[in-house]
Amino acid sequence: MTVEVAIVISILSFVFNLYTGISNLKRGNRQETKEDTSQIATMIVKLDNISDDLSEIKIEVKSIKADVKEDHDRIIRLEESAKQAHKRLDGIDSKNKKGVNI
């Protein structure tokens, strides 16, 4: 009978250890899942912030492109005006060389 009691105690301790091990494993998995979820939420928030920043940058780039186009158009008009002014100055110089006083 002492052998049977020892076997029963061994079986009960094995079952208890098995239950404790499985419980600890589940608890560890739940903790890891919580940590993973927290990290994923943090990354999602950071990605949303990056997306918002990119949208702002795109708007600023469009504004800069419009400014550059406007400046380009103004430069073309100024160059044309400068060409006309040079032609008039050249005309004045040629008249001065011919002896016409202005």
C-alpha positions as CSV (number, residue, x, y, z in Angstrom):
1,M,0.0,0.0,0.0
2,T,2.9,2.4,0.6
3,V,4.0,1.9,-3.0
4,E,0.5,2.8,-4.2
5,V,0.4,5.9,-2.0
6,A,3.8,7.0,-3.4
7,I,2.6,6.4,-7.0
8,V,-0.6,8.4,-6.3
9,I,1.5,11.3,-4.7
10,S,3.9,11.2,-7.7
11,I,1.0,11.3,-10.2
12,L,-0.7,14.2,-8.3
13,S,2.6,16.2,-8.1
14,F,3.2,15.5,-11.8
15,V,-0.3,16.8,-12.6
16,F,0.1,19.8,-10.4
17,N,3.5,20.6,-12.0
18,L,2.0,20.2,-15.4
19,Y,-0.9,22.5,-14.6
20,T,1.5,25.1,-13.1
21,G,3.7,24.9,-16.1
22,I,0.8,25.4,-18.6
23,S,-0.5,28.3,-16.4
24,N,2.8,30.0,-16.5
25,L,3.2,29.5,-20.2
26,K,-0.3,31.0,-20.8
27,R,0.5,33.9,-18.5
28,G,3.7,34.5,-20.3
29,N,2.0,34.4,-23.7
30,R,-0.7,36.9,-22.5
31,Q,2.1,39.3,-21.3
32,E,3.9,39.0,-24.6
33,T,0.7,39.6,-26.5
34,K,0.1,42.8,-24.4
35,E,3.6,44.0,-25.0
36,D,3.3,43.3,-28.8
37,T,0.0,45.0,-28.9
38,S,1.4,48.1,-27.2
39,Q,4.4,48.2,-29.6
40,I,2.1,47.8,-32.6
41,A,-0.2,50.6,-31.3
42,T,2.9,52.9,-30.8
43,M,4.1,52.1,-34.3
44,I,0.7,52.8,-35.8
45,V,0.6,56.2,-34.1
46,K,4.1,57.0,-35.3
47,L,3.2,56.0,-38.9
48,D,0.1,58.2,-38.7
49,N,2.3,61.1,-37.6
50,I,4.7,60.5,-40.4
51,S,1.8,60.3,-42.9
52,D,0.5,63.7,-41.6
53,D,4.0,65.2,-41.9
54,L,4.3,63.9,-45.5
55,S,0.9,65.4,-46.4
56,E,2.1,68.8,-45.0
57,I,5.4,68.5,-46.9
58,K,3.5,67.7,-50.1
59,I,1.4,70.8,-49.7
60,E,4.5,72.9,-49.0
61,V,6.2,71.5,-52.1
62,K,3.2,72.4,-54.3
63,S,3.3,75.9,-52.9
64,I,7.0,76.1,-53.6
65,K,6.5,74.8,-57.2
66,A,3.8,77.5,-57.8
67,D,6.2,80.2,-56.4
68,V,9.0,78.9,-58.7
69,K,6.7,79.0,-61.7
70,E,5.6,82.5,-60.9
71,D,9.2,83.6,-60.5
72,H,10.1,81.9,-63.7
73,D,7.4,83.8,-65.6
74,R,8.5,87.1,-64.0
75,I,12.2,86.4,-65.0
76,I,11.1,85.8,-68.6
77,R,9.2,89.1,-68.7
78,L,12.2,90.9,-67.1
79,E,14.6,89.4,-69.6
80,E,12.4,90.5,-72.5
81,S,12.2,94.0,-71.0
82,A,15.9,94.1,-70.6
83,K,16.4,93.1,-74.3
84,Q,14.1,95.9,-75.4
85,A,16.0,98.3,-73.1
86,H,19.3,97.2,-74.6
87,K,17.9,97.7,-78.1
88,R,16.8,101.2,-77.3
89,L,20.2,101.9,-75.7
90,D,22.0,100.5,-78.8
91,G,19.8,102.7,-81.0
92,I,20.8,105.8,-78.9
93,D,24.4,104.8,-79.1
94,S,24.3,104.4,-82.8
95,K,22.6,107.8,-83.2
96,N,25.3,109.4,-81.0
97,K,28.0,107.9,-83.2
98,K,26.4,109.4,-86.3
99,G,26.5,112.8,-84.6
100,V,22.9,113.2,-83.7
101,N,22.6,115.0,-80.3
102,I,19.9,114.0,-78.0
